[in-house]
Amino acid sequence: MAKKKDNFVMQAGILAAAGIIVRIIGLLYNKPMVAIIGDEGFGYYDSAYAAYSIVLLISSYSIPSAVSKVIAQKLALKEYRNAHRIFRCAFIYVLVVGGIASLFVFFGAGTLVEMESAVLPLQVLAPTIFLSGILGVLRGYFQAHRTMAQTSLSQILEQLVNAGVSIGMAYVMVQAAADKDLSTKASYGAAGGTIGTGAGVAAALLFMLWTYALNRKMIKRRMERDIHSEADSYGEIFKMILLVVTPFILSTGIYNINNFLDKTIYQKLMMLVFDLKESVVATDLSAIAKGTKISNIPIALASAMATALIPSIASDAERGDKKSVRRKVAKSMKVTMFVSIPATVGIAVLSKPIMQVIFNQPESLDLASKLLTLTSLSILFYGMSTLTQAVLQSIGKMVTPIIHAAVALIFHSAVMTLMLLYLDKDYRMYYYVAATVFYSVIVSVLNGFSLRRYLKYRQEIDKTFLRPAAASVVMGAVAFGVYHGIYYLVPVNLLALGLAVGAAMPVYFVLVIAIRAVTKEELQSMPKGKLLVKIGEKMRILK
């Protein structure tokens, strides 16, 4: 594992590409899975997965980021033995915490989900939490060395195995419950889908263990050449891990708990106050989840950028180089917005054609499409909030994102509850989505104020937001016009959608260069930047 040049944007590009591939695979396998288990089954699946995700966040999810941060700080000082000691201690930590969390989920599943039919899928997910912790430590170790290739490959492998097993087991479980009522059959199908999640994590873990074994001799040689005489005690290391992991867990947990909390609030109000059936509520959640899964594809770039930023900025912060930190924040924000803004507009104007390709259940197509249009706004704000949270954590302001996420959680939950209770019930799912967007807006604003305070950082507005937004509006109009024009002549949705996207992308590319939203140097620093520059030069729009 050779030392890599500090090119966090390129590493983020590798991770983002993997993240987007993973999410596309997820959408592709969700289509046949929903066809097998139905909207009701998908609602149970999504409810169980939300509860699982929260426990995973608390026990294992933050481990890669936390481990990469503390190990990167030691690597910056060339303390290779101490870095590896941290790696070993992190393993012990996740074995204990992950084991407890898995047992808690298995035996306490009934207390974590409101719908009885979601209990079985959640219990099936319980062992995955234990495996995820071990996998997280291995991923964090390689991320600390500023190489994202291992994590990226393991994520793709994980999702491929997940897809195949989920579809296969969903079918098997539905057939096993063929003689039972519809809700039980849906519950069994959802449980079959969750089996795939565990299989995917197990496959990724085996890959990362194999990768570590390949690098074992090199790691050992580097530790032998370590000239630092002082070794951190295991007590000090565990204390360090707890001091770093705990804030990561709290901030990430509160930041993401809104999804679980929203589902809980929605289920309680709809079932207990308005007396809706469990199957109806599950179908509602299914329609909302479809939009969320699609909007998560472009958010993958912000998540990847945040992951790549943490070890890089942590190293700069350890050396006291605030100028470098500010430069990296500006660069990462611009790259993120360069993709997030057109993605927001594109998904908003083409929501129904996109939904029709991926989740073409006729009875919920129109509703799910409208919800996706509203959900698309979260792409922009979740991109900003994810990125700024990572920066604050990396510079040592671990408590700040926790406070911001908690404040946003309180306000957003109150707004959602009031809307559901006192506004027209026919629009109940729109209130749910609007509250989620509101949450991401609050976190983005609060994190932005803190960056200005701690880093003396002022976000550039014109070229980062306004010019890409102007180009995106024109791009969106082109996409909308091309789609409906083609569909009018040839009513084939996939063809019209493909041509619309194919026309919109070059329009956006030309416009952002023409209005100087991005320079040649900035394009070159982006993933596949040389190719983009070459295309721009051949089109004679870039000099």
Summary of the structure (lengths in Angstrom):
residues: 543
radius of gyration: 23.3
end to end distance: 37.8
largest distance: 75.2
contacts: 2033
relative contact order: 0.11
helix: 87%
strand: 0%
